[in-house]
Amino acid sequence: QVQLVESGGGLVQPGGSLRLSCAVSGNFFSINNMGWFRQAPGKQRVLVAIITRGGSTNYADSVKGRFTISRDNIMHMVYLQMNSLKPEDTAVYYCNADFNQWGQGTLVTVSS
């Protein structure tokens, strides 16, 4: 069991950037897959990006080329660098471990 705490959300203008952070406490090295999901108002929660223990990554088509997921195995952190943000990226972003453990979420609002 691990605990996940997200930070870094906020209000940003279209075209801007944000970096989300997820602090992982507990047995970090027991986790195979770390991911970021998001849930827009009135919509289902969907996968944004995932990174395996070995560093392989995969992205939703909607964010490919704009978002980058990374993990710091020393600091026990996972990051989501978001560039060229669009209004449709507005959502609550959740950190996830092995598809069954969740953080509390952090709100990202992209608006002028």
N, C-alpha and C positions, 0 to 999 in steps of 0.2 A: 504494500500500500504506500502511495506517495501523496503528497499535498502539492497542489499547483496554485500559484498566485500570479495573475497577470498584471501588467502595468503598461503604461505608454499610450493609452488611448486619448482621444481628445477631438477638438474641432480643427479641421484643416481645409484649406481652399482646394478646389479642383486643380489637379496638376502638382499638388504638393506631396510631401513625404512624411511618413511616420515610421517609427520602429517600435514594435510591441515586444515586450519581454515576458518570459514565463520563468519564475523561480521554482525549482523543483526541490522539495525536501523529502527525505526518505531514501529508499534504495534506487538511486538514479540508474545504476548499471543493470538493474533488473528489467528496465523498460526496453522493449524492442523498437517500438514506433512512437515517436512524438509528433503531434499534429496540431494544426490550427484549424478550427472550424469557425463559421460565422452564421449568425441568424439575423436576418433583416426583419423589420416589423411586418407581421402578418405572414411570414414565410417560414419554411422549415429550416432547421440547422443543416448546413452543408459543409463538406470538407473543402478547405482552401489549399492546404499544403501539408505534406507529411515528410518526415525524415526518419530513416531507419537508424539503428544503432551503428551500422557501418557507414552512414553518411549518404546513402542514396536518397534522392528526393523525387517527389512527384507533386504536380500542381493541378488545380482546376484550370480548365481552358480559359476561363474568364480572367485569370490573374497571371498566366504565363508571360514571362518577359517583363513583368512589372514587380512581382513580389519574389522575395528570396527567404527561404527558411534555413536556419542554421542552428547548430547546437554547440555548446561549450561544455565538454565533458569534465573539465577541471572545476569550473564554477557552478556546474549543474544548472545551466540556463538554456533556454530555447528562445530563439528570436524570430521575428517576422519583419523583415524590412519591406516596406510598402512604398513604392514610387509611382509617380504618374497617377495619383489617386483620382477616382471618378465618383460622382454622386452615388452611383449604384454600388459602390463599395461600403456605403453606410450600413453599419450593422453592429451588433455586439459580437466581439471576437472571443472565442474560448480556446484555451489551451487544453490539450487532451493527451493522455498517456494510454497507449495500447487499446484505444477505442472504448475504454470503460471507466476512465477516471477523468474528472473535469475540474477546471478552475471555475471561479465565480464569474468570469467574463469582464471585458473592458469595452467601453463604447467608443466606436470610431464614427465620427460624423464628417462627411465631406460636403461642404456647402460654401457658397460665396456669400 
